[in-house]
Structures are given as structure tokens and as C-alpha cells.
Amino acid sequence: MVAFLVYLAAALAEIAGCFAFWAWLRLGRPAWLIVPGVASLVVFACLLTLIDTDAAGRAYAAYGGIYILMSLVWLWMVEGHRPDRWDLVGVTVCLAGSALILFAPREG
């Protein structure tokens, strides 16, 4: 459960940081948005180090499903576009894959 919460926070930080650049470059918002965007990306990177796993690549791979979930939440809550059924099916498959990567029993 702790890993899931860390992943949720990391995803929110990453999406917010990337969206700051999107807002500046694609939506014509002020360039100063890059400053909190970069800070948010630093928080994202630090949060991923809190995942209890023996390999960074495994933590990042499992994170992918949570990132997709939070991206769809962002799509809906911030951008005002409701995810469709294919978004929901896709994120379900991704979350199952993330759980398998993170929680599968490992040898040695």
C-alpha cells in the first residue's frame, strides 16, 4: 500500500511538472511556469527512490501503470476530458502488469 501511495504522488509530481512545460510551449502560458515544473520533476525523481525494490528498473517499470492511471485522472480532472471505455480497459491491463512486476515472488 505504501508503494502505491508513493507511486501516486510521484505520478502527480511528474505529470504536473511536464504539464508546466506543455502549458508554456503549447498553451502560451508564461515561461515562469518552468520553475515550479522543474521543482515538481525533482520531487518525482526523489519519490521513486522510496520504492522498496532491489532494482531501479523494476521500480520504474511498475510505476508505468500508475503513471497511466494518474494521466487519465489528470485528463479528466484538470483538462476536462472524461476517459472513455478504452482508456479504462487499457489502464486496467497496465495496472495488472504493474502489480505483477512489483509484487511477484522473486527467486534469490
PDB file as gemmi writes it, atoms N, CA and C in Angstrom:
CRYST1    1.000    1.000    1.000  90.00  90.00  90.00 P 1                      
ATOM      1  N   MET A   1       0.820  -1.194   0.000  1.00  0.00           N  
ATOM      2  CA  MET A   1       0.000   0.000   0.000  1.00  0.00           C  
ATOM      3  C   MET A   1       0.866   1.262   0.000  1.00  0.00           C  
ATOM      4  N   VAL A   2       1.975   1.238   0.735  1.00  0.00           N  
ATOM      5  CA  VAL A   2       2.873   2.390   0.768  1.00  0.00           C  
ATOM      6  C   VAL A   2       3.441   2.642  -0.629  1.00  0.00           C  
ATOM      7  N   ALA A   3       3.841   1.575  -1.308  1.00  0.00           N  
ATOM      8  CA  ALA A   3       4.389   1.732  -2.661  1.00  0.00           C  
ATOM      9  C   ALA A   3       3.355   2.379  -3.581  1.00  0.00           C  
ATOM     10  N   PHE A   4       2.104   1.969  -3.476  1.00  0.00           N  
ATOM     11  CA  PHE A   4       1.051   2.538  -4.317  1.00  0.00           C  
ATOM     12  C   PHE A   4       0.906   4.035  -4.061  1.00  0.00           C  
ATOM     13  N   LEU A   5       0.935   4.443  -2.792  1.00  0.00           N  
ATOM     14  CA  LEU A   5       0.817   5.869  -2.451  1.00  0.00           C  
ATOM     15  C   LEU A   5       2.025   6.669  -2.946  1.00  0.00           C  
ATOM     16  N   VAL A   6       3.216   6.085  -2.819  1.00  0.00           N  
ATOM     17  CA  VAL A   6       4.416   6.757  -3.324  1.00  0.00           C  
ATOM     18  C   VAL A   6       4.314   6.907  -4.837  1.00  0.00           C  
ATOM     19  N   TYR A   7       3.878   5.854  -5.509  1.00  0.00           N  
ATOM     20  CA  TYR A   7       3.711   5.925  -6.960  1.00  0.00           C  
ATOM     21  C   TYR A   7       2.674   6.979  -7.360  1.00  0.00           C  
ATOM     22  N   LEU A   8       1.578   7.059  -6.630  1.00  0.00           N  
ATOM     23  CA  LEU A   8       0.561   8.077  -6.935  1.00  0.00           C  
ATOM     24  C   LEU A   8       1.144   9.482  -6.796  1.00  0.00           C  
ATOM     25  N   ALA A   9       1.864   9.715  -5.714  1.00  0.00           N  
ATOM     26  CA  ALA A   9       2.473  11.032  -5.501  1.00  0.00           C  
ATOM     27  C   ALA A   9       3.517  11.326  -6.578  1.00  0.00           C  
ATOM     28  N   ALA A  10       4.315  10.322  -6.928  1.00  0.00           N  
ATOM     29  CA  ALA A  10       5.332  10.504  -7.971  1.00  0.00           C  
ATOM     30  C   ALA A  10       4.680  10.832  -9.309  1.00  0.00           C  
ATOM     31  N   ALA A  11       3.617  10.130  -9.621  1.00  0.00           N  
ATOM     32  CA  ALA A  11       2.927  10.378 -10.889  1.00  0.00           C  
ATOM     33  C   ALA A  11       2.342  11.782 -10.935  1.00  0.00           C  
ATOM     34  N   LEU A  12       1.730  12.197  -9.853  1.00  0.00           N  
ATOM     35  CA  LEU A  12       1.178  13.549  -9.806  1.00  0.00           C  
ATOM     36  C   LEU A  12       2.281  14.589  -9.994  1.00  0.00           C  
ATOM     37  N   ALA A  13       3.420  14.379  -9.327  1.00  0.00           N  
ATOM     38  CA  ALA A  13       4.543  15.305  -9.461  1.00  0.00           C  
ATOM     39  C   ALA A  13       5.089  15.317 -10.884  1.00  0.00           C  
ATOM     40  N   GLU A  14       5.216  14.152 -11.501  1.00  0.00           N  
ATOM     41  CA  GLU A  14       5.738  14.093 -12.863  1.00  0.00           C  
ATOM     42  C   GLU A  14       4.777  14.747 -13.857  1.00  0.00           C  
ATOM     43  N   ILE A  15       3.515  14.428 -13.747  1.00  0.00           N  
ATOM     44  CA  ILE A  15       2.535  14.985 -14.675  1.00  0.00           C  
ATOM     45  C   ILE A  15       2.438  16.499 -14.517  1.00  0.00           C  
ATOM     46  N   ALA A  16       2.417  16.969 -13.284  1.00  0.00           N  
ATOM     47  CA  ALA A  16       2.361  18.415 -13.053  1.00  0.00           C  
ATOM     48  C   ALA A  16       3.602  19.105 -13.622  1.00  0.00           C  
ATOM     49  N   GLY A  17       4.767  18.502 -13.422  1.00  0.00           N  
ATOM     50  CA  GLY A  17       5.999  19.079 -13.954  1.00  0.00           C  
ATOM     51  C   GLY A  17       6.008  19.123 -15.468  1.00  0.00           C  
ATOM     52  N   CYS A  18       5.605  18.038 -16.081  1.00  0.00           N  
ATOM     53  CA  CYS A  18       5.559  18.004 -17.541  1.00  0.00           C  
ATOM     54  C   CYS A  18       4.475  18.934 -18.078  1.00  0.00           C  
ATOM     55  N   PHE A  19       3.356  19.021 -17.373  1.00  0.00           N  
ATOM     56  CA  PHE A  19       2.273  19.895 -17.828  1.00  0.00           C  
ATOM     57  C   PHE A  19       2.692  21.364 -17.781  1.00  0.00           C  
ATOM     58  N   ALA A  20       3.579  21.718 -16.872  1.00  0.00           N  
ATOM     59  CA  ALA A  20       4.079  23.102 -16.831  1.00  0.00           C  
ATOM     60  C   ALA A  20       4.750  23.455 -18.154  1.00  0.00           C  
ATOM     61  N   PHE A  21       5.538  22.524 -18.678  1.00  0.00           N  
ATOM     62  CA  PHE A  21       6.172  22.757 -19.981  1.00  0.00           C  
ATOM     63  C   PHE A  21       5.137  22.767 -21.104  1.00  0.00           C  
ATOM     64  N   TRP A  22       4.175  21.862 -21.033  1.00  0.00           N  
ATOM     65  CA  TRP A  22       3.089  21.810 -22.016  1.00  0.00           C  
ATOM     66  C   TRP A  22       2.339  23.144 -22.024  1.00  0.00           C  
ATOM     67  N   ALA A  23       2.013  23.633 -20.842  1.00  0.00           N  
ATOM     68  CA  ALA A  23       1.266  24.887 -20.741  1.00  0.00           C  
ATOM     69  C   ALA A  23       2.058  26.039 -21.347  1.00  0.00           C  
ATOM     70  N   TRP A  24       3.364  26.072 -21.099  1.00  0.00           N  
ATOM     71  CA  TRP A  24       4.205  27.137 -21.639  1.00  0.00           C  
ATOM     72  C   TRP A  24       4.339  27.026 -23.159  1.00  0.00           C  
ATOM     73  N   LEU A  25       4.708  25.829 -23.630  1.00  0.00           N  
ATOM     74  CA  LEU A  25       5.018  25.671 -25.046  1.00  0.00           C  
ATOM     75  C   LEU A  25       3.791  25.494 -25.940  1.00  0.00           C  
ATOM     76  N   ARG A  26       2.738  24.888 -25.435  1.00  0.00           N  
ATOM     77  CA  ARG A  26       1.580  24.598 -26.281  1.00  0.00           C  
ATOM     78  C   ARG A  26       0.376  25.482 -26.014  1.00  0.00           C  
ATOM     79  N   LEU A  27       0.282  25.995 -24.786  1.00  0.00           N  
ATOM     80  CA  LEU A  27      -0.892  26.785 -24.430  1.00  0.00           C  
ATOM     81  C   LEU A  27      -0.592  28.278 -24.278  1.00  0.00           C  
ATOM     82  N   GLY A  28       0.655  28.647 -24.520  1.00  0.00           N  
ATOM     83  CA  GLY A  28       1.024  30.055 -24.460  1.00  0.00           C  
ATOM     84  C   GLY A  28       1.048  30.662 -23.069  1.00  0.00           C  
ATOM     85  N   ARG A  29       1.184  29.825 -22.044  1.00  0.00           N  
ATOM     86  CA  ARG A  29       1.265  30.341 -20.675  1.00  0.00           C  
ATOM     87  C   ARG A  29       2.653  30.902 -20.412  1.00  0.00           C  
ATOM     88  N   PRO A  30       2.824  31.664 -19.325  1.00  0.00           N  
ATOM     89  CA  PRO A  30       4.112  32.314 -19.051  1.00  0.00           C  
ATOM     90  C   PRO A  30       5.258  31.316 -18.821  1.00  0.00           C  
ATOM     91  N   ALA A  31       6.458  31.732 -19.232  1.00  0.00           N  
ATOM     92  CA  ALA A  31       7.644  30.873 -19.116  1.00  0.00           C  
ATOM     93  C   ALA A  31       8.026  30.596 -17.667  1.00  0.00           C  
ATOM     94  N   TRP A  32       7.631  31.447 -16.715  1.00  0.00           N  
ATOM     95  CA  TRP A  32       7.991  31.208 -15.315  1.00  0.00           C  
ATOM     96  C   TRP A  32       7.388  29.913 -14.784  1.00  0.00           C  
ATOM     97  N   LEU A  33       6.406  29.346 -15.483  1.00  0.00           N  
ATOM     98  CA  LEU A  33       5.839  28.058 -15.054  1.00  0.00           C  
ATOM     99  C   LEU A  33       6.865  26.931 -15.084  1.00  0.00           C  
ATOM    100  N   ILE A  34       7.954  27.152 -15.809  1.00  0.00           N  
ATOM    101  CA  ILE A  34       9.011  26.133 -15.864  1.00  0.00           C  
ATOM    102  C   ILE A  34       9.634  25.922 -14.482  1.00  0.00           C  
ATOM    103  N   VAL A  35       9.732  26.968 -13.693  1.00  0.00           N  
ATOM    104  CA  VAL A  35      10.387  26.862 -12.374  1.00  0.00           C  
ATOM    105  C   VAL A  35       9.648  25.877 -11.466  1.00  0.00           C  
ATOM    106  N   PRO A  36       8.341  26.037 -11.213  1.00  0.00           N  
ATOM    107  CA  PRO A  36       7.669  25.019 -10.406  1.00  0.00           C  
ATOM    108  C   PRO A  36       7.592  23.671 -11.128  1.00  0.00           C  
ATOM    109  N   GLY A  37       7.611  23.716 -12.457  1.00  0.00           N  
ATOM    110  CA  GLY A  37       7.614  22.457 -13.210  1.00  0.00           C  
ATOM    111  C   GLY A  37       8.870  21.650 -12.952  1.00  0.00           C  
ATOM    112  N   VAL A  38      10.012  22.294 -12.983  1.00  0.00           N  
ATOM    113  CA  VAL A  38      11.280  21.605 -12.706  1.00  0.00           C  
ATOM    114  C   VAL A  38      11.313  21.116 -11.258  1.00  0.00           C  
ATOM    115  N   ALA A  39      10.846  21.942 -10.328  1.00  0.00           N  
ATOM    116  CA  ALA A  39      10.794  21.514  -8.922  1.00  0.00           C  
ATOM    117  C   ALA A  39       9.920  20.276  -8.764  1.00  0.00           C  
ATOM    118  N   SER A  40       8.823  20.244  -9.463  1.00  0.00           N  
ATOM    119  CA  SER A  40       7.926  19.100  -9.409  1.00  0.00           C  
ATOM    120  C   SER A  40       8.597  17.845  -9.967  1.00  0.00           C  
ATOM    121  N   LEU A  41       9.374  18.007 -11.024  1.00  0.00           N  
ATOM    122  CA  LEU A  41      10.085  16.856 -11.593  1.00  0.00           C  
ATOM    123  C   LEU A  41      11.176  16.346 -10.656  1.00  0.00           C  
ATOM    124  N   VAL A  42      11.799  17.237  -9.899  1.00  0.00           N  
ATOM    125  CA  VAL A  42      12.792  16.817  -8.896  1.00  0.00           C  
ATOM    126  C   VAL A  42      12.097  16.005  -7.795  1.00  0.00           C  
ATOM    127  N   VAL A  43      10.935  16.472  -7.348  1.00  0.00           N  
ATOM    128  CA  VAL A  43      10.162  15.734  -6.335  1.00  0.00           C  
ATOM    129  C   VAL A  43       9.810  14.353  -6.870  1.00  0.00           C  
ATOM    130  N   PHE A  44       9.372  14.282  -8.120  1.00  0.00           N  
ATOM    131  CA  PHE A  44       9.048  13.000  -8.758  1.00  0.00           C  
ATOM    132  C   PHE A  44      10.236  12.038  -8.677  1.00  0.00           C  
ATOM    133  N   ALA A  45      11.412  12.503  -9.085  1.00  0.00           N  
ATOM    134  CA  ALA A  45      12.590  11.634  -9.088  1.00  0.00           C  
ATOM    135  C   ALA A  45      12.944  11.159  -7.683  1.00  0.00           C  
ATOM    136  N   CYS A  46      12.838  12.045  -6.712  1.00  0.00           N  
ATOM    137  CA  CYS A  46      13.133  11.671  -5.326  1.00  0.00           C  
ATOM    138  C   CYS A  46      12.133  10.656  -4.791  1.00  0.00           C  
ATOM    139  N   LEU A  47      10.882  10.826  -5.123  1.00  0.00           N  
ATOM    140  CA  LEU A  47       9.845   9.892  -4.646  1.00  0.00           C  
ATOM    141  C   LEU A  47      10.088   8.475  -5.147  1.00  0.00           C  
ATOM    142  N   LEU A  48      10.522   8.334  -6.384  1.00  0.00           N  
ATOM    143  CA  LEU A  48      10.746   6.979  -6.904  1.00  0.00           C  
ATOM    144  C   LEU A  48      11.851   6.245  -6.161  1.00  0.00           C  
ATOM    145  N   THR A  49      12.761   6.981  -5.525  1.00  0.00           N  
ATOM    146  CA  THR A  49      13.813   6.312  -4.761  1.00  0.00           C  
ATOM    147  C   THR A  49      13.278   5.679  -3.476  1.00  0.00           C  
ATOM    148  N   LEU A  50      12.055   6.005  -3.087  1.00  0.00           N  
ATOM    149  CA  LEU A  50      11.458   5.451  -1.870  1.00  0.00           C  
ATOM    150  C   LEU A  50      10.849   4.069  -2.074  1.00  0.00           C  
ATOM    151  N   ILE A  51      10.753   3.617  -3.319  1.00  0.00           N  
ATOM    152  CA  ILE A  51      10.172   2.308  -3.599  1.00  0.00           C  
ATOM    153  C   ILE A  51      11.132   1.222  -3.134  1.00  0.00           C  
ATOM    154  N   ASP A  52      10.607   0.282  -2.361  1.00  0.00           N  
ATOM    155  CA  ASP A  52      11.421  -0.791  -1.795  1.00  0.00           C  
ATOM    156  C   ASP A  52      11.565  -1.928  -2.810  1.00  0.00           C  
ATOM    157  N   THR A  53      12.613  -1.835  -3.598  1.00  0.00           N  
ATOM    158  CA  THR A  53      12.928  -2.878  -4.566  1.00  0.00           C  
ATOM    159  C   THR A  53      14.435  -2.917  -4.752  1.00  0.00           C  
ATOM    160  N   ASP A  54      14.941  -4.027  -5.241  1.00  0.00           N  
ATOM    161  CA  ASP A  54      16.385  -4.182  -5.392  1.00  0.00           C  
ATOM    162  C   ASP A  54      16.909  -3.598  -6.701  1.00  0.00           C  
ATOM    163  N   ALA A  55      16.028  -3.189  -7.598  1.00  0.00           N  
ATOM    164  CA  ALA A  55      16.465  -2.693  -8.898  1.00  0.00           C  
ATOM    165  C   ALA A  55      15.641  -1.480  -9.316  1.00  0.00           C  
ATOM    166  N   ALA A  56      16.320  -0.436  -9.694  1.00  0.00           N  
ATOM    167  CA  ALA A  56      15.627   0.786 -10.116  1.00  0.00           C  
ATOM    168  C   ALA A  56      14.731   0.527 -11.322  1.00  0.00           C  
ATOM    169  N   GLY A  57      15.214  -0.265 -12.256  1.00  0.00           N  
ATOM    170  CA  GLY A  57      14.428  -0.549 -13.458  1.00  0.00           C  
ATOM    171  C   GLY A  57      13.094  -1.190 -13.146  1.00  0.00           C  
ATOM    172  N   ARG A  58      13.069  -2.058 -12.134  1.00  0.00           N  
ATOM    173  CA  ARG A  58      11.818  -2.694 -11.745  1.00  0.00           C  
ATOM    174  C   ARG A  58      10.862  -1.672 -11.131  1.00  0.00           C  
ATOM    175  N   ALA A  59      11.385  -0.774 -10.325  1.00  0.00           N  
ATOM    176  CA  ALA A  59      10.552   0.286  -9.740  1.00  0.00           C  
ATOM    177  C   ALA A  59       9.962   1.157 -10.839  1.00  0.00           C  
ATOM    178  N   TYR A  60      10.772   1.492 -11.840  1.00  0.00           N  
ATOM    179  CA  TYR A  60      10.298   2.338 -12.936  1.00  0.00           C  
ATOM    180  C   TYR A  60       9.267   1.597 -13.789  1.00  0.00           C  
ATOM    181  N   ALA A  61       9.504   0.327 -14.038  1.00  0.00           N  
ATOM    182  CA  ALA A  61       8.570  -0.451 -14.855  1.00  0.00           C  
ATOM    183  C   ALA A  61       7.207  -0.560 -14.175  1.00  0.00           C  
ATOM    184  N   ALA A  62       7.213  -0.854 -12.888  1.00  0.00           N  
ATOM    185  CA  ALA A  62       5.946  -0.954 -12.158  1.00  0.00           C  
ATOM    186  C   ALA A  62       5.249   0.395 -12.092  1.00  0.00           C  
ATOM    187  N   TYR A  63       6.022   1.456 -12.031  1.00  0.00           N  
ATOM    188  CA  TYR A  63       5.478   2.808 -11.983  1.00  0.00           C  
ATOM    189  C   TYR A  63       4.657   3.146 -13.225  1.00  0.00           C  
ATOM    190  N   GLY A  64       4.998   2.543 -14.344  1.00  0.00           N  
ATOM    191  CA  GLY A  64       4.337   2.867 -15.607  1.00  0.00           C  
ATOM    192  C   GLY A  64       2.821   2.771 -15.541  1.00  0.00           C  
ATOM    193  N   GLY A  65       2.296   1.737 -14.930  1.00  0.00           N  
ATOM    194  CA  GLY A  65       0.842   1.579 -14.830  1.00  0.00           C  
ATOM    195  C   GLY A  65       0.198   2.658 -13.982  1.00  0.00           C  
ATOM    196  N   ILE A  66       0.853   3.016 -12.895  1.00  0.00           N  
ATOM    197  CA  ILE A  66       0.328   4.070 -12.025  1.00  0.00           C  
ATOM    198  C   ILE A  66       0.369   5.413 -12.755  1.00  0.00           C  
ATOM    199  N   TYR A  67       1.436   5.632 -13.522  1.00  0.00           N  
ATOM    200  CA  TYR A  67       1.534   6.859 -14.304  1.00  0.00           C  
ATOM    201  C   TYR A  67       0.372   6.960 -15.293  1.00  0.00           C  
ATOM    202  N   ILE A  68       0.049   5.873 -15.935  1.00  0.00           N  
ATOM    203  CA  ILE A  68      -1.060   5.878 -16.891  1.00  0.00           C  
ATOM    204  C   ILE A  68      -2.373   6.175 -16.173  1.00  0.00           C  
ATOM    205  N   LEU A  69      -2.594   5.559 -15.019  1.00  0.00           N  
ATOM    206  CA  LEU A  69      -3.797   5.837 -14.235  1.00  0.00           C  
ATOM    207  C   LEU A  69      -3.885   7.327 -13.892  1.00  0.00           C  
ATOM    208  N   MET A  70      -2.821   7.878 -13.365  1.00  0.00           N  
ATOM    209  CA  MET A  70      -2.839   9.285 -12.966  1.00  0.00           C  
ATOM    210  C   MET A  70      -2.947  10.217 -14.173  1.00  0.00           C  
ATOM    211  N   SER A  71      -2.421   9.805 -15.306  1.00  0.00           N  
ATOM    212  CA  SER A  71      -2.573  10.607 -16.519  1.00  0.00           C  
ATOM    213  C   SER A  71      -4.034  10.702 -16.923  1.00  0.00           C  
ATOM    214  N   LEU A  72      -4.766   9.611 -16.772  1.00  0.00           N  
ATOM    215  CA  LEU A  72      -6.194   9.634 -17.092  1.00  0.00           C  
ATOM    216  C   LEU A  72      -6.978  10.444 -16.066  1.00  0.00           C  
ATOM    217  N   VAL A  73      -6.565  10.378 -14.802  1.00  0.00           N  
ATOM    218  CA  VAL A  73      -7.192  11.223 -13.781  1.00  0.00           C  
ATOM    219  C   VAL A  73      -6.934  12.693 -14.115  1.00  0.00           C  
ATOM    220  N   TRP A  74      -5.712  13.025 -14.489  1.00  0.00           N  
ATOM    221  CA  TRP A  74      -5.358  14.392 -14.885  1.00  0.00           C  
ATOM    222  C   TRP A  74      -6.193  14.827 -16.091  1.00  0.00           C  
ATOM    223  N   LEU A  75      -6.279  13.945 -17.078  1.00  0.00           N  
ATOM    224  CA  LEU A  75      -7.074  14.220 -18.278  1.00  0.00           C  
ATOM    225  C   LEU A  75      -8.490  14.648 -17.906  1.00  0.00           C  
ATOM    226  N   TRP A  76      -9.062  13.943 -16.943  1.00  0.00           N  
ATOM    227  CA  TRP A  76     -10.439  14.191 -16.544  1.00  0.00           C  
ATOM    228  C   TRP A  76     -10.560  15.409 -15.619  1.00  0.00           C  
ATOM    229  N   MET A  77      -9.755  15.438 -14.566  1.00  0.00           N  
ATOM    230  CA  MET A  77      -9.921  16.450 -13.527  1.00  0.00           C  
ATOM    231  C   MET A  77      -9.337  17.815 -13.906  1.00  0.00           C  
ATOM    232  N   VAL A  78      -8.236  17.833 -14.624  1.00  0.00           N  
ATOM    233  CA  VAL A  78      -7.572  19.098 -14.951  1.00  0.00           C  
ATOM    234  C   VAL A  78      -7.957  19.583 -16.349  1.00  0.00           C  
ATOM    235  N   GLU A  79      -7.958  18.650 -17.309  1.00  0.00           N  
ATOM    236  CA  GLU A  79      -8.212  19.054 -18.688  1.00  0.00           C  
ATOM    237  C   GLU A  79      -9.676  18.949 -19.102  1.00  0.00           C  
ATOM    238  N   GLY A  80     -10.484  18.329 -18.272  1.00  0.00           N  
ATOM    239  CA  GLY A  80     -11.915  18.279 -18.532  1.00  0.00           C  
ATOM    240  C   GLY A  80     -12.362  17.297 -19.594  1.00  0.00           C  
ATOM    241  N   HIS A  81     -11.531  16.291 -19.899  1.00  0.00           N  
ATOM    242  CA  HIS A  81     -11.894  15.257 -20.873  1.00  0.00           C  
ATOM    243  C   HIS A  81     -12.097  13.937 -20.137  1.00  0.00           C  
ATOM    244  N   ARG A  82     -13.299  13.437 -20.170  1.00  0.00           N  
ATOM    245  CA  ARG A  82     -13.598  12.191 -19.469  1.00  0.00           C  
ATOM    246  C   ARG A  82     -13.005  10.999 -20.225  1.00  0.00           C  
ATOM    247  N   PRO A  83     -12.262  10.135 -19.526  1.00  0.00           N  
ATOM    248  CA  PRO A  83     -11.716   8.935 -20.181  1.00  0.00           C  
ATOM    249  C   PRO A  83     -12.842   8.064 -20.721  1.00  0.00           C  
ATOM    250  N   ASP A  84     -12.589   7.440 -21.866  1.00  0.00           N  
ATOM    251  CA  ASP A  84     -13.603   6.550 -22.436  1.00  0.00           C  
ATOM    252  C   ASP A  84     -13.350   5.109 -22.000  1.00  0.00           C  
ATOM    253  N   ARG A  85     -14.183   4.218 -22.467  1.00  0.00           N  
ATOM    254  CA  ARG A  85     -14.080   2.811 -22.019  1.00  0.00           C  
ATOM    255  C   ARG A  85     -12.749   2.191 -22.404  1.00  0.00           C  
ATOM    256  N   TRP A  86     -12.178   2.602 -23.543  1.00  0.00           N  
ATOM    257  CA  TRP A  86     -10.898   2.035 -23.959  1.00  0.00           C  
ATOM    258  C   TRP A  86      -9.763   2.533 -23.074  1.00  0.00           C  
ATOM    259  N   ASP A  87      -9.868   3.763 -22.620  1.00  0.00           N  
ATOM    260  CA  ASP A  87      -8.900   4.267 -21.642  1.00  0.00           C  
ATOM    261  C   ASP A  87      -8.956   3.409 -20.375  1.00  0.00           C  
ATOM    262  N   LEU A  88     -10.173   3.107 -19.935  1.00  0.00           N  
ATOM    263  CA  LEU A  88     -10.354   2.346 -18.692  1.00  0.00           C  
ATOM    264  C   LEU A  88      -9.888   0.901 -18.836  1.00  0.00           C  
ATOM    265  N   VAL A  89     -10.162   0.295 -19.969  1.00  0.00           N  
ATOM    266  CA  VAL A  89      -9.676  -1.071 -20.209  1.00  0.00           C  
ATOM    267  C   VAL A  89      -8.146  -1.064 -20.258  1.00  0.00           C  
ATOM    268  N   GLY A  90      -7.587  -0.103 -20.967  1.00  0.00           N  
ATOM    269  CA  GLY A  90      -6.138  -0.025 -21.089  1.00  0.00           C  
ATOM    270  C   GLY A  90      -5.444   0.160 -19.756  1.00  0.00           C  
ATOM    271  N   VAL A  91      -5.973   1.053 -18.926  1.00  0.00           N  
ATOM    272  CA  VAL A  91      -5.332   1.289 -17.629  1.00  0.00           C  
ATOM    273  C   VAL A  91      -5.476   0.070 -16.724  1.00  0.00           C  
ATOM    274  N   THR A  92      -6.566  -0.667 -16.852  1.00  0.00           N  
ATOM    275  CA  THR A  92      -6.733  -1.887 -16.057  1.00  0.00           C  
ATOM    276  C   THR A  92      -5.655  -2.908 -16.411  1.00  0.00           C  
ATOM    277  N   VAL A  93      -5.400  -3.081 -17.694  1.00  0.00           N  
ATOM    278  CA  VAL A  93      -4.353  -4.004 -18.141  1.00  0.00           C  
ATOM    279  C   VAL A  93      -2.987  -3.537 -17.619  1.00  0.00           C  
ATOM    280  N   CYS A  94      -2.739  -2.246 -17.713  1.00  0.00           N  
ATOM    281  CA  CYS A  94      -1.453  -1.708 -17.253  1.00  0.00           C  
ATOM    282  C   CYS A  94      -1.256  -1.870 -15.750  1.00  0.00           C  
ATOM    283  N   LEU A  95      -2.319  -1.642 -14.984  1.00  0.00           N  
ATOM    284  CA  LEU A  95      -2.220  -1.808 -13.529  1.00  0.00           C  
ATOM    285  C   LEU A  95      -1.974  -3.263 -13.151  1.00  0.00           C  
ATOM    286  N   ALA A  96      -2.596  -4.177 -13.878  1.00  0.00           N  
ATOM    287  CA  ALA A  96      -2.344  -5.602 -13.622  1.00  0.00           C  
ATOM    288  C   ALA A  96      -0.877  -5.924 -13.892  1.00  0.00           C  
ATOM    289  N   GLY A  97      -0.337  -5.383 -14.959  1.00  0.00           N  
ATOM    290  CA  GLY A  97       1.078  -5.594 -15.265  1.00  0.00           C  
ATOM    291  C   GLY A  97       1.988  -4.986 -14.217  1.00  0.00           C  
ATOM    292  N   SER A  98       1.649  -3.803 -13.748  1.00  0.00           N  
ATOM    293  CA  SER A  98       2.449  -3.158 -12.701  1.00  0.00           C  
ATOM    294  C   SER A  98       2.450  -3.975 -11.423  1.00  0.00           C  
ATOM    295  N   ALA A  99       1.286  -4.476 -11.041  1.00  0.00           N  
ATOM    296  CA  ALA A  99       1.194  -5.300  -9.827  1.00  0.00           C  
ATOM    297  C   ALA A  99       2.020  -6.564  -9.978  1.00  0.00           C  
ATOM    298  N   LEU A 100       1.974  -7.166 -11.127  1.00  0.00           N  
ATOM    299  CA  LEU A 100       2.754  -8.376 -11.380  1.00  0.00           C  
ATOM    300  C   LEU A 100       4.250  -8.083 -11.250  1.00  0.00           C  
ATOM    301  N   ILE A 101       4.698  -7.001 -11.843  1.00  0.00           N  
ATOM    302  CA  ILE A 101       6.118  -6.639 -11.768  1.00  0.00           C  
ATOM    303  C   ILE A 101       6.541  -6.346 -10.330  1.00  0.00           C  
ATOM    304  N   LEU A 102       5.723  -5.607  -9.610  1.00  0.00           N  
ATOM    305  CA  LEU A 102       6.119  -5.158  -8.277  1.00  0.00           C  
ATOM    306  C   LEU A 102       5.982  -6.240  -7.218  1.00  0.00           C  
ATOM    307  N   PHE A 103       4.942  -7.057  -7.293  1.00  0.00           N  
ATOM    308  CA  PHE A 103       4.637  -7.980  -6.207  1.00  0.00           C  
ATOM    309  C   PHE A 103       4.895  -9.454  -6.485  1.00  0.00           C  
ATOM    310  N   ALA A 104       5.373  -9.784  -7.673  1.00  0.00           N  
ATOM    311  CA  ALA A 104       5.640 -11.192  -7.992  1.00  0.00           C  
ATOM    312  C   ALA A 104       6.742 -11.738  -7.087  1.00  0.00           C  
ATOM    313  N   PRO A 105       6.606 -13.004  -6.679  1.00  0.00           N  
ATOM    314  CA  PRO A 105       7.681 -13.593  -5.867  1.00  0.00           C  
ATOM    315  C   PRO A 105       8.950 -13.729  -6.719  1.00  0.00           C  
ATOM    316  N   ARG A 106      10.053 -13.386  -6.143  1.00  0.00           N  
ATOM    317  CA  ARG A 106      11.334 -13.414  -6.857  1.00  0.00           C  
ATOM    318  C   ARG A 106      12.216 -14.499  -6.272  1.00  0.00           C  
ATOM    319  N   GLU A 107      12.978 -15.131  -7.142  1.00  0.00           N  
ATOM    320  CA  GLU A 107      13.953 -16.122  -6.690  1.00  0.00           C  
ATOM    321  C   GLU A 107      15.258 -15.412  -6.359  1.00  0.00           C  
ATOM    322  N   GLY A 108      15.876 -15.888  -5.300  1.00  0.00           N  
ATOM    323  CA  GLY A 108      17.201 -15.430  -4.901  1.00  0.00           C  
ATOM    324  C   GLY A 108      17.319 -14.016  -4.693  1.00  0.00           C  
TER     325      GLY A 108                                                      
END                                                                             
